[in-house]
Amino acid sequence: MTQQTLLREGTFTLDPGRTTIRCDCKAMFGTTTVHGTFQLVNGQLQIGPDLADCAVSATIDAASFESGLSARDEHVKSRSLLDVRTYPLITFTSGPVRPDGDGWIVSGTVTAHGTAQPAEVRVRSVQPDGDTLRLQATCTLDRTAFGVTKVRGRVGRAVHLLIDTQTTPA
């Protein structure tokens, strides 16, 4: 039985209070990895009878970035990188969904730093629990594709996102 057959159709709200968005990025010329988190503002998941009828959208607060080191956090939020005063939100809007082993790949568009770029989110785990769902997914973005090109070498290009979210019926 596939995960798709375990899911009921409907519209679900991604719960910001039960969502973790972790980001990992190489730093210092690849010698270390910086771990940080972002907070979800809102999101919605639509599950239809077929994959073609499924959709997801999510909005992240760019200014919520935290790594545990306040000086680094302020630098990441500054004009040198995210420029959160000018670009306060990061959004994802899905397009086609296709099967991928026991999960799915959700193609879509990420808009960050004023630039929209295609992205693929790999949904690796969906666990139904009564009326709620817990989803775990990953995505890798190239920060330079969004125009975030300063501090080369000190901050890696690839940003790996790990998303763990729970939903409630909308």
ABEGO torsion letter per residue (X at the ends): XBAAAABBBEBBBBBAAABBBBBBBBBGGGABBBBBBBBBABBBBBBBABAAABBBBBBBBAAABBAGBAAAAAAAABAABAGAAABABBBBBBBBBBBBEABBBBBBBBBBGGBBBBBBBBBABBBBBEABBBBBBBBBBBAAAAGBABGBGABBABBBBBBBBBBBBX
